[in-house]
């Protein structure tokens, strides 16, 4: 296989891992990176979704003790059962909306104007969320969440189907606006990502299986490993960061990046059509 192609796959994996769990939208970054690298054909779009699995493995590793303890206690402990139920409840809205409207959303909303607008709007929403008084926080741990809290966060996650919104951004900032602490919203966003992104990856691979062959496995493996390593480093850093910092820098980054998206589209650097 062409060495340059392996390098491109690794770079795309790093971009995915570094942006998937930050509130800045991995989709927009992968579009630009793919365009600059010439890695943006139909198969590359499947690749972008499939390597999310590597990022999810990183989350599983970081939270393994909690996941293992929950699985062990699931048959007998009410707290573990409620936590698992909350993750399931939060996951279901995206499944339903994805099956009902996923194709239409991709066909009509995947434009530079929409992506740039959601980047910029999302930045201002983050600024607004971070200005809210701490007294409005009522849920300080994922264990304190009710099924209704989980459903609300799950519904907010559906906003991430609009390109440029950011799944992490929607769930973390949405959770904060719904009364979750920054830590609780971030933790639940990560747990919710496990079934959501694995499901999206498996569904995409199945749907586009005609485009793939066994010869693609090494390329996908390179991207997956790169995604795993970079996501593991990013998640560990983010959990330390939020202990003493806000998401305000990410808000300004989103606004600036939204402008970049518009510029690249107007100048023809990026092709936005499937």
C-alpha positions as CSV (number, residue, x, y, z in Angstrom):
1,X,0.0,0.0,0.0
2,X,1.2,3.5,-0.7
3,X,3.1,4.9,2.3
4,X,1.6,8.4,1.7
5,X,-1.9,6.9,2.0
6,X,-0.9,5.4,5.4
7,X,0.3,8.8,6.5
8,X,-3.0,10.4,5.4
9,X,-4.9,7.8,7.3
10,X,-2.8,8.4,10.5
11,X,-3.3,12.1,10.2
12,X,-7.1,11.7,9.8
13,X,-7.1,9.4,12.8
14,X,-5.3,12.0,14.9
15,X,-7.7,14.7,13.8
16,X,-10.7,12.5,14.8
17,X,-9.2,11.6,18.2
18,X,-8.3,15.1,19.1
19,X,-11.7,16.7,18.1
20,X,-14.3,14.0,18.8
21,X,-14.6,14.7,22.5
22,X,-14.0,18.4,22.5
23,X,-16.9,20.8,21.9
24,X,-15.6,21.8,18.5
25,X,-17.1,19.3,16.0
26,X,-14.9,16.6,14.6
27,X,-17.0,16.7,11.3
28,X,-15.8,20.1,10.2
29,X,-12.2,19.4,11.1
30,X,-12.3,16.1,9.2
31,X,-13.8,17.8,6.1
32,X,-11.0,20.4,6.0
33,X,-8.3,17.9,6.8
34,X,-9.6,15.4,4.2
35,X,-9.8,18.2,1.5
36,X,-6.2,19.4,2.2
37,X,-4.9,15.8,2.1
38,X,-6.9,14.8,-0.9
39,X,-8.5,12.1,1.3
40,X,-12.2,12.9,0.7
41,X,-13.8,10.4,-1.7
42,X,-16.8,8.2,-0.9
43,X,-14.6,5.6,0.8
44,X,-12.9,8.2,2.9
45,X,-16.3,9.4,4.3
46,X,-16.9,5.8,5.5
47,X,-13.4,5.8,7.0
48,X,-14.1,9.0,8.9
49,X,-17.1,7.4,10.7
50,X,-15.4,4.0,11.2
51,X,-12.4,5.4,13.0
52,X,-14.7,6.9,15.6
53,X,-14.5,3.4,17.1
54,X,-10.9,3.9,18.0
55,X,-11.8,7.1,19.9
56,X,-14.5,5.2,21.7
57,X,-12.0,2.5,22.8
58,X,-10.1,5.3,24.4
59,X,-13.1,6.4,26.4
60,X,-13.7,2.8,27.5
61,X,-10.1,2.6,28.7
62,X,-10.2,5.8,30.6
63,X,-13.5,4.9,32.3
64,X,-12.9,1.2,32.5
65,X,-13.1,1.0,36.3
66,X,-16.5,2.6,36.3
67,X,-17.8,0.6,33.4
68,X,-16.5,-2.7,34.9
69,X,-18.0,-1.9,38.3
70,X,-21.4,-1.1,36.7
71,X,-21.4,-4.3,34.7
72,X,-20.6,-6.4,37.8
73,X,-23.2,-4.6,39.9
74,X,-25.9,-4.5,37.3
75,X,-27.8,-7.6,38.3
76,X,-28.1,-6.5,42.0
77,X,-27.5,-2.8,42.6
78,X,-30.1,-0.2,41.9
79,X,-27.6,2.6,41.3
80,X,-25.9,0.6,38.6
81,X,-29.2,-0.3,37.0
82,X,-30.3,3.4,37.0
83,X,-27.0,4.5,35.5
84,X,-27.3,1.9,32.7
85,X,-30.9,2.8,32.1
86,X,-30.0,6.5,31.9
87,X,-27.3,5.8,29.2
88,X,-29.9,3.7,27.3
89,X,-32.5,6.5,27.5
90,X,-30.0,9.1,26.4
91,X,-29.0,6.9,23.4
92,X,-32.4,6.2,22.0
93,X,-33.4,9.6,20.6
94,X,-30.4,9.7,18.3
95,X,-31.3,6.2,17.1
96,X,-34.8,7.1,16.3
97,X,-34.0,10.4,14.6
98,X,-31.1,9.0,12.8
99,X,-33.2,6.3,11.2
100,X,-36.1,8.6,10.4
101,X,-34.3,11.7,9.2
102,X,-30.6,10.9,8.8
103,X,-30.6,10.7,5.0
104,X,-32.6,14.0,4.7
105,X,-30.3,15.8,7.1
106,X,-27.3,14.7,5.1
107,X,-28.8,15.7,1.8
108,X,-30.0,19.2,2.8
109,X,-27.9,20.5,5.7
110,X,-24.4,19.5,4.7
111,X,-23.5,22.9,3.3
112,X,-20.7,25.3,4.3
113,X,-23.3,27.9,5.3
114,X,-24.9,25.5,7.7
115,X,-21.7,24.2,9.1
116,X,-20.2,27.6,9.6
117,X,-23.4,28.9,11.2
118,X,-23.6,26.1,13.7
119,X,-19.9,26.5,14.5
120,X,-20.4,30.2,15.2
121,X,-23.8,29.8,16.9
122,X,-22.4,27.0,19.1
123,X,-19.6,29.3,20.2
124,X,-22.0,31.9,21.4
125,X,-24.1,29.2,23.2
126,X,-21.0,28.1,25.1
127,X,-20.3,31.7,26.1
128,X,-23.9,32.0,27.4
129,X,-23.8,28.7,29.2
130,X,-20.5,29.6,31.0
131,X,-22.0,32.9,32.1
132,X,-24.9,31.2,34.0
133,X,-24.6,31.3,37.8
134,X,-23.3,28.2,39.5
135,X,-26.4,28.3,41.7
136,X,-28.4,26.9,38.8
137,X,-26.5,23.6,38.9
138,X,-28.5,20.9,40.6
139,X,-26.8,17.7,39.4
140,X,-23.2,17.3,40.4
141,X,-22.6,13.6,39.5
142,X,-23.9,11.2,36.8
143,X,-25.2,9.1,39.7
144,X,-27.6,12.0,40.6
145,X,-29.2,12.1,37.2
146,X,-32.8,11.1,36.7
147,X,-34.2,9.3,33.7
148,X,-35.7,12.6,32.7
149,X,-32.3,14.3,32.8
150,X,-30.9,11.5,30.6
151,X,-33.8,11.9,28.1
152,X,-33.3,15.7,27.9
153,X,-29.5,15.2,27.2
154,X,-30.4,12.6,24.7
155,X,-32.7,14.9,22.9
156,X,-30.1,17.6,22.9
157,X,-27.6,15.1,21.4
158,X,-29.9,14.9,18.4
159,X,-28.9,18.5,17.5
160,X,-25.4,17.1,16.7
161,X,-26.9,15.5,13.5
162,X,-26.7,19.0,12.1
163,X,-23.2,19.2,10.7
164,X,-20.8,21.5,12.7
165,X,-22.8,21.3,15.9
166,X,-20.5,18.8,17.7
167,X,-21.9,15.8,19.6
168,X,-19.7,16.5,22.6
169,X,-20.6,20.2,22.5
170,X,-24.3,19.5,22.3
171,X,-24.3,17.0,25.2
172,X,-21.9,18.8,27.5
173,X,-23.1,22.4,27.0
174,X,-26.7,21.2,26.7
175,X,-26.3,19.2,29.9
176,X,-24.9,22.3,31.7
177,X,-27.9,24.4,30.5
178,X,-30.2,21.7,31.9
179,X,-28.6,21.9,35.3
180,X,-25.7,19.5,35.2
181,X,-22.4,20.5,36.6
182,X,-19.5,20.8,34.1
183,X,-18.0,17.5,35.4
184,X,-21.3,15.6,35.3
185,X,-22.2,16.8,31.8
186,X,-18.8,15.8,30.5
187,X,-18.8,12.4,32.1
188,X,-22.3,11.6,30.8
189,X,-21.3,12.9,27.4
190,X,-18.5,10.4,27.3
191,X,-20.6,7.5,28.5
192,X,-23.3,8.4,26.0
193,X,-20.7,8.4,23.2
194,X,-20.0,4.7,23.7
195,X,-23.2,3.3,22.3
196,X,-23.8,6.3,20.0
197,X,-20.5,6.2,18.1
198,X,-20.2,2.5,18.0
199,X,-23.7,2.2,16.6
200,X,-23.0,4.9,14.0
201,X,-19.7,3.2,13.0
202,X,-21.3,-0.3,12.6
203,X,-24.3,1.1,10.7
204,X,-22.1,3.1,8.3
205,X,-19.8,0.1,7.6
206,X,-22.8,-2.1,7.0
207,X,-24.6,0.4,4.8
208,X,-21.5,1.2,2.7
209,X,-20.1,-2.4,2.7
210,X,-20.1,-2.5,-1.1
211,X,-17.4,0.2,-1.2
212,X,-15.0,-1.8,1.1
213,X,-12.8,-4.8,0.7
214,X,-10.4,-6.8,2.8
215,X,-7.6,-4.8,1.2
216,X,-8.9,-1.7,3.1
217,X,-8.4,-3.3,6.6
218,X,-4.8,-2.1,7.1
219,X,-5.7,1.5,6.2
220,X,-8.7,1.5,8.5
221,X,-6.5,-0.1,11.3
222,X,-3.9,2.7,11.0
223,X,-6.7,5.3,11.3
224,X,-8.3,3.5,14.2
225,X,-5.0,3.2,16.2
226,X,-4.1,6.8,15.6
227,X,-7.6,7.8,16.7
228,X,-7.4,5.7,19.8
229,X,-4.0,7.1,20.9
230,X,-4.9,10.7,20.3
231,X,-8.4,10.4,21.8
232,X,-6.9,8.7,24.9
233,X,-4.5,11.6,25.4
234,X,-7.3,14.2,24.7
235,X,-9.8,12.7,27.1
236,X,-7.3,12.5,29.9
237,X,-6.3,16.1,29.3
238,X,-9.9,17.3,29.1
239,X,-10.9,15.7,32.4
240,X,-8.0,17.5,34.1
241,X,-8.7,20.8,32.3
242,X,-12.4,21.1,33.3
243,X,-11.5,20.7,36.9
244,X,-10.1,24.3,36.9
245,X,-11.1,25.8,33.6
246,X,-14.2,26.7,31.6
247,X,-15.1,26.0,28.0
248,X,-14.8,29.7,27.0
249,X,-11.6,29.2,24.9
250,X,-13.4,26.6,22.8
251,X,-16.3,29.0,22.2
252,X,-13.9,31.6,20.6
253,X,-12.2,28.8,18.7
254,X,-15.5,27.7,17.3
255,X,-16.4,31.2,16.1
256,X,-13.0,31.6,14.5
257,X,-13.2,28.2,12.9
258,X,-16.7,28.9,11.5
259,X,-15.2,31.9,9.7
260,X,-12.4,29.7,8.3
261,X,-15.1,27.2,7.0
262,X,-16.8,30.1,5.1
263,X,-13.5,31.3,3.7
264,X,-12.5,27.8,2.5
265,X,-15.8,27.3,0.9
266,X,-15.9,30.7,-0.9
267,X,-12.4,30.2,-2.2
268,X,-13.1,26.7,-3.4
269,X,-10.5,24.9,-1.1
270,X,-13.1,22.5,0.2
271,X,-15.7,20.5,-1.8
272,X,-18.9,20.1,0.2
273,X,-20.8,17.7,-2.0
274,X,-21.0,14.0,-1.5
